[in-house]
Amino acid sequence: MDVGRIIKVSGPLVVADQMEDARMYDMVRVSEARLLGEIIELHSDRASIQVYEETGGLGPGEPVYTTGDPLSVELGPGLIEAIFDGVQRPLDEIREQVGDYITRGVEVNPLNRERKWDFVPTVKVGDKVEAGDIVGTVQETTLVEHRIMVPPGTAPGTIKDIESGEATITDVVATLETENGEVELTMMQRWPIRKGRPYKEKMGPHIPMITGQRIIDTFFPVAKGGTACIPGPFGSGKTVIQHQLAKWADAEIVVYIGCGERGNEMTDVLLEFPELKDPKSGEPLMKRTVLIANTSNMPVAAREASIYTGITIAEYFRDMGYRVALMADSTSRWAEALREMSGRLEEMPGEEGYPAYLGSRLADFYERSGRTICLGSQEKEGALTVVGAVSPPGGDLSEPVSQSTLRIVKVFWGLDASLAYKRHFPAINWLLSYSLYLDNVAVYFRDTIGAKWNEMRREAMRLLQEEAELEEIVRLVGVDALSAKERLILETAKSLREDYLHQNAMHEIDTYSSLNKQFKMLELILTFHHQAGALVEKGELDLDLDKMFALPVRERIARARYVPEEEIKELDKIEKEIKDQIAQLAGEGGDEDA
């Protein structure tokens, strides 16, 4: 092991010389306290190291030990239900060893070496396998079958020997005969966090990730393997939306990265996630979740590594053929860590002090998403969808992190503080947000729900946009200046906002809406609009609009979201009531004219 010497300490940045054999992104151990660090800059024999632990007390002349390996994560059984810090140290294990506070230099294996897992082979002696092929399974939790794969980079070969039964993650469970000699396979593999895991082919984003959140699925869908960002000011509901996505999204594995969030907020996540029930199975949501907790009071350099640690774990489950959803909360705090390290390196600052490479680093992260054909001879399709929260200071979306993120992601769920103050949740502003996947997933919606879906979505969005224009007129001259047709638009848009877009995450029925229910609810609102609009167009009666807007069926439309999924046919009855009551109103109007 080569030894360098510290010549400078600047917060989490340590500079060492005599590092001739060091390489970029090598992992090192700093001082006799063996603090974990990573090389981020090299000048001749001088290395700049970001240290992932508190550097107080370090001084020049102390040793730096190189390991020769890049910062990597351990991948194998034991990931699910675990809570790690930003460099994959298990917080539960650390607490058992040293108490509530992480002691400097503590060395704990990310995955438990003692625990035995029941390994069930899926191949037999003589079978030919290659990198990415599944050789066996472990039932990690009641919800997740952990698939043990041949590590990437392994030459194709033949199974010479394979064991079944209980084994630890470091025990050899299979031996592979390759052209380069024998390769021993264990249940654990390691992978450098800054390097994306390989796959065969990336496929187009043509299938939506169904979330059960009406404003997202209907107006701003995200594709499986897609990217989305949730920018919004403090208190606008970013974390609640990510909880809803984690709970309800059409994903089998959830990786949640708490990146630089306040300690008390991360505590809420750590307390709430184990309590959340997986709606599909009734089991705790943690049984298919990996949590990475790196709060704002933890060392800033580890915050920079945390999103790479999380996405590498997510890619590993994608390679098994799972649909994975990754939530990063928030990338703004990660960018602040990047800015701090860049400042200490004395690099030329870009806009607002962020480094010039902010955009490319964000792109490196988001581009690791995708729906892929996985490595191996077996047919496996995996998907990794990345949703990043952005916390712009003061809600200013023109700041560099928001703008750099918008150039990369294809879905923008813009949260609006004014909607949150009105208690309209989710506080996604329908006039500000967008999804560039709409055309890609339109065929899926047409084939799954029907041709009317895309037309209804377009019409509903048009009504909401027209409402925004009419509100300007109302503000200036009052509602009496509007025609009957324009008043109807305002009333329908109000119904869309209050009865459709507003969704109560805490209500046991309203918290989730299937696509079928969303279609029926939207159809009710638009049916009323069309039926009422037909009367307005005819002008055959002196329409009392207030009477029309007060029809009993309006209350039934408003309460449609509380109809359970199994009673969805009830919505067809409401549609008939709409037609009957408006026809009756038209008849009354005709009698009055006569």
N, C-alpha and C positions, 0 to 999 in steps of 0.2 A: 504494500500500500504506500503510494507516494505521499510525502508530507510537505505542505507549503507553510508559509508563515504570514500571520496577519500584519498588514502595514497600516490599515485604516478601518475605523468603524464609524458608520454614519447611520444610526438607527438600525433598520433591518438590513442595511447594505454593509457588507464586509468586503474589503479588498485585500487580497493575499498575493504574494509573489512566490517564486520558486515552484510554479505550477506548470512546468514545461509539457507534461504529458496529459494535462487536463483537456477536456473537450466541452464544447458548448452543451448546455443543459445536463451536464453530469451532476449526479448527486454527491454531496460532500458532507463530512461531519466536522463541525467547527469547534475548536478548543477541546480541552480535556472533558468539558461538559457534554461533548458529542451532540451539539445542536445540529438539527437537520437543515441543510441548505442546498441551493441549486445554482450552478454557474449560469449567469445571464449575459456576461460580456467577457471577451478575452482580448488582451493586448500583449503580444509576445508571451512572457512567462507570468504575466499579471492577470489575475482573474477577479472579476466582480461577482460577488455571491449574494443572492437574496436568501436571508435566513428566515426560516418559518417559525422561529421561536424568539422570545425576548432576548435581546443582546446586551442588556445591562450588565456591566462588570467585565465585559470583554476588553482586551487591550492589545496593542501591537506586540508582536513576537510570539503570540500563542499559536499552536499548531492548527493546520487544516488538513484533514485526511481525505484523500480522494477515494471513491469507491469504483470508479470506472464504468458505472452504470447510470443510465438516465433515470430521472424520477419516474417510478412506475407504480402501478396498482396491482394488487393481488386479486385474481378473479377465480372464483370457485364457490362451492357451497358455503353458506354462512353470510352471504351478502344481504339477502332479503331479511327484513326486520332490523338490520343493523343501523346504528347511528354513528357516523364517522365525522371527524373534523376535516378541514380542507385538504389535508395530505393523507387521508385514509387511515387515521389512527382511531381505533374504536373507543368512543367516549365512555361506554359502559365499563370496558376493561380498565381504562385509565382511572376511572373513579374507584374501582375496587382496589387498585394498587396504591394510588396516592391521594385519594380523597376528592373533594369537590373541585379543586383547582388543579389545572394541568401543570405539573412540575417540569422545569426545563430539562431537556435531554432525555426525557422518559422514552424508552424504546419498548414498543408493544407491537406484536405481530398483528397486522390488520385482520387476518382470519385465524380462527381458533385452530391450533395444531393438535389439540388433544381430542376434540370431539370426533366421534365416529359416525359415519354416514352409511346408510344401506345402499351400496352400489349394485345396480341391476344392469348387466351387459345387454346391449341391443345388437351387437355383432358377435360372430363366433370365430374360432381359430380357422385361419385360411382365407377369411374375407379380405378383400382389397379395400383400403381406405386412403383418403387423402386429407390435406389440411381443411378443417371446417366440418368434417364428417362427425356425426354423433356416434360414440362408441358405447355409451351407457347413460343411465339416468339415476338421479337421486331425488326422492320426494322431499324437497327442502322445507316447504310448508304445505298446509292443506290446499293452498291455491296454486303453488308454483312447483312444477316439475323441472328440476335443474338438469340440463342436458350437458353431459361431459363431452367436449369436442377435442379433436386433434388440433393442437395449436397452429395458428398461421405460420407459414414458413417451414413446416415439416414436409419432407419429401414424401411422395406417395409410397405406400408399402403394403405389406400383408400382415395381418394379425398373427403373431407367433404364439402369444399366450395372453389370456384374459381371465381375471378373477371376479368372482361375485361375492357379495356379502359385505360385512362391515369393514370400513377402512377409514383412516384419517385422510385429510386432503394432500398429505405429503407421501402417503404410501403408493407404491407402484401398483396400478390396477390393470395395466395392459402393457405388452411389449410389442413393438412394431418393427418388422424386418424391412429395412429400406436399402436402397442402393448405396447409401452412405454408412451402412451399419445398423445396429440395433438402436431403437429409440424407446426409452421407458416413459410411459404416460402416467401422470398422476391426475388427481381431480382438480389441481390448481394450475393456473398459468399466470404469467406476469406480462404486462404490456405498458410501454411508455405512454404517459398521459398526453403528451403533446403531438402524438402521431396517430392519425385516424386508423382504425382497424380496417383491413382490406375486405372487399366483397367482390362478387362476380360482375354484377351489373346494377346500375341504378335505374329505376323505372320512373315513369311519369307520374305526377301527382293527380290521379284521376278519381281516387276514392276519398270521400270526406271522412274526417274523424268525427263521428257523431258524439256530441257532448250533452244533449238533452237541454241545453240552454237556448231558448227560442231565438234571441237576437243574434246568437252566433250561428246556429245551424241554418236559419232562414236567410239572414242577410249577409253575414260575414263568415262563411265556413272556412275551416282550415283543413287541408288535405292530410291524409295519413302520410307521414314522412315529410310534412311541410314545416314551415317556420312561421311563428307569430310573435308579436310583441304587444305588451299591455302597458303603455305609458300613462301615468296619471299622478296627480299631486297627492299629498298626504291625506289619508282618510277617504279616498275615493273608491276603495274596495278592491285593490289589486290582489291582496292575499286571499280574500274570500272567493274571488273568481278562480284563482289557482287551486284552491281547495275543492271547488265545485268541479273543475276539470279533472283533478286527481281522482275524485270520487266517482264521477259519472262518465268520463270520456271513454270512448271505445278503445281502451288500451288494456293490455294484460299486466304490464309492469309499469310502476310509477317511480321515477327518480326525482326527488325534490331537493334542490340545492338552496339552502338559506345562506346567501352570499353577502356578508357584511350588513345584515339587517340588525336592528336593535335587539339586545339580548332578551328583553322581556317579550318581544314579538316572536322571537325564535322559540322561547320557552312555551308560548301558547301553541305553536306548531307542534312541538315535541309532546305536549300534553294532549292536544286535540287529535293528532293523527292516530295514536293507539286507540282512542275512543271511537273514531269514525268507523262505521260499519260499511263493509263492501256491499252495495245494494244487490249485486248479482248473486252473491253466495251467502250473505248474512254473517260472514266472518269479519274479524277486524281488518280494516284496510291495510294495516301494517304488514299483513301476511303476503302482500305483493308490492311492498314499497321499500325503497332504500332512501334513507335520509342523510344528507350531508349538511352539517351545521357549522357555519363559520361566522360568528357574530362580529359586530363592529368593534368589540373590545378585545378580540383575538388578534394575534399578530397579523399585520396588514399584508405581508407577503403570502401568507397561507391563503388569504382571500383570493389572490391572483391565481393560485393553483386550483382552487376549489371547483371552478366550472369545468376545468379539464379532467379533474378526477371524476366528476359526476358524469360527464358525457362519455368517458371511456367505459365506465361501468354500464351505462345505457347501451353503448354499441355492442358490448359483450352479450347482453340479453337479446339484442336485435339479431346477432349472429346465430342464436339458437332457433330463430324463426318466430320470435315474439313481437307483438306490437307494443312499443315502448313510448311513454309520454314523459318528457323531461321538463320540469319547471325550474327556472332559474330566477330567484327573487333576492336581489335584483342586480342586473348587469351594470347599473349606474355605480353601485358600490364597488363592483369589480373594476370598473374604469377608474374610479378614484384611487384604488390601490396601484393600478398601472401608472397613473399620473404621479403618485408619490415616489414610486421606484424610479421613474424616468427623471424626476427632479433630482433625486439623490445621485443618479448616474451623470448628472449635468448635461443631459441631452438637450438639443434645441427644442423648446416647447412649441406646440402647435396652438390651435384655437383654444382659448380659456385654459391654457397650461397643459392640456392633454397631449400626450406624445403624438408625433406625426403618423405613427403606425396604428393608431386607435382603430381606424376603419378596417385595416387588414386583419388585425387580431379578432375583431368582432366577426368578420367574414369567416376566418378559420374556424371559429366556434360554431356558427350557424350552419356552415356548409357541411358539417359532419352529420346533419340530419339526412333523411331520405328513406324511400321505400326501395328495398334492395332484394336482388336474388343473392342469397348468402353463399359463402364459399362451401365447397364440398360437392361430392357426387350425388348426394341426396337432395331431393327437391325441397328447398326451404325458402320462404319469403318472409322477410322481417321488415319492420317499419320503425323509424325513430322520429318522433315529432317533437320539435323544440319550441317551447313557449317561454319567452323571456320577459320579465317585468322590468320596466324602466322607471326610475324615480327622478324626473327632471326637477332641479331646484325651482321652487315656486310654480311648478306646473308649466314651465317654459319649454315648449316642444321645439323651439329653434336652437336649443343648446346642442353641443356636438354629439353627445352619446345618443340622443333621440334621433338626430338627423342621420348619423352613421348607421344606426340600426334600421331606419326606414329604407335606406338604400339597399339593404340586404334582404330583409324579411318580406314576405308576400302578403301578410295579414296584419292589419293595424287596428287594434281594438282601443280606440282613444277614450280614456275615462275623463269624465267631466265633473269637476267639483260642484258646479251649480246643480247638476242632476242629483249628486249625492246629498247635497244640502236639502233638496226637496224630497229626500227619502225615496228616490227612484233608483232601484237596484235591479240588475246590474247597471251601473252608471256609465254604460258605453254610449257615447254620443253617435247616433245613427247618421248624422250629417257630416261628421268628421272622420268616421272610420271607413275602412275599405278592405276588400279581399280580392287579390288578383287570381284566386283559384276558382272564381265563380264560373268562368267558361269551361274550365277543366272538369269540374264536378257536375255541370249541368246535365250531362248525359246520364250520370249515375242517378240523379234525382228524378229525371224523366222516366227512366226504366224502373226505378224502385217505387216511386209514389204516383207518378202520372205526369202527363204532358202539361197539366194545368199549373203544376208547382212553380215552374220558372216564370210563367206569365203572372201568377198571383204575386210572387215576390217582387217582380218589377213594378206592378201596379201599386202595391203597398208602399214601396219606397218612393214612388212618384207622388203619392198622396202626402207622405210625410214631408217631402221637399216643398210641395205646394203650400202646406200648412205654414212652413217657415216664412214663405213669401207673404202669405195673407196676414200673418201676425203683425207684420210691419204696417200694413194698411189699418188694421184694427187699432194698433197703438196710436196711429195718427188721427184717424177720423171716427173710430168706434165701429162696433159690430153691425150697427144698423145700416152702414153704407154698403154692406156686402149683399150680393144677390143670394137667392135661395140655394142655388147650386154651390156657391162658395161657402155658405154656412154649412151645407151638408159635408163638404170636404173637411172643414174644421172639425165637425163632429166625428166623422169617421177616423180622422187622424188622431183625435183624442182617444178614441176607442182602441186604436192600434197601440198607442203609447201606454195607456193605463191597463188595458185588458190583455195585451199580447206581449209587449216588450218588457213590461214590469214583471219580474219573477221573484218570488219569495224563496230564498235559499233555505230558510228555516222551516218552511211548511212541508210536511211529509209527502204531500201529493204534488204541490206546485214546484217543488225543487227540481223535478225532472219531467220533461215532456218528450215522448217518443216522436219520431218523424210523422207518424200517422196522426197523432193527436195535434201536432203543430199544423199539419195540413188542414185538419177539420176546423181548428180554431180560427185560422186565417180565413178559411172559406166562409165561416159564419159572419165575420165582420164585413167581408167584401160582398156577401150575398145581401146583407142589409143595405150596404151602400148602393148596390145595383138596383134593388127593388125600390128603394126610396128615390134614387136618381131617376128611375123611369117615370115616376109620378111627377117629379119636378120638371122633367123634360116636356111631358105632355102639357103641363100647365092647365089641365082640365079642371082643377079645383083650386079654390082659394086655400092653398095649403097652410094649415097651421103647423109650422115646423116644430114648435115646442111640443105640440101634442104628439107628433111623430117621434120625436126624440125621447118622449116619456113613455113610449109603449112598454108594456110589461116584459116583452121579450128582450129588451135591452139589458135588464138585470140578469136574465138567463145567459146572455152572451158574455157579460162581465164575469159571471161565476163559472163559465165553462172550464177555466183552468183548474178548478177544484174537482172536476169529474175524474175519478180514478181511471187508470188505463183499461181495466177490465170492463168498465161500463161505457166505453167510448161510443157505443151506438146511441147513447143518450144525446149526442151532439147532432145526430141526424134528425131527431125529433125537434130540436131547437130550430134547425133550418126550416122545417115545415111550419113551425110556429111563426117564424119571420114572415114567410110568404102569406100565411093566413091573416095575420094581424095587419099587414100593410094592405092586403086586398080589402079587408074589412074597412080600413081607414079610407081607402079610395072610394068604397061604396058609400060611406057616410058623406064624403065630400060631394059625391055625385048627387045624393038626395038633397043636400043643402042647396046645390046649384039649381036643381029642379024647382 
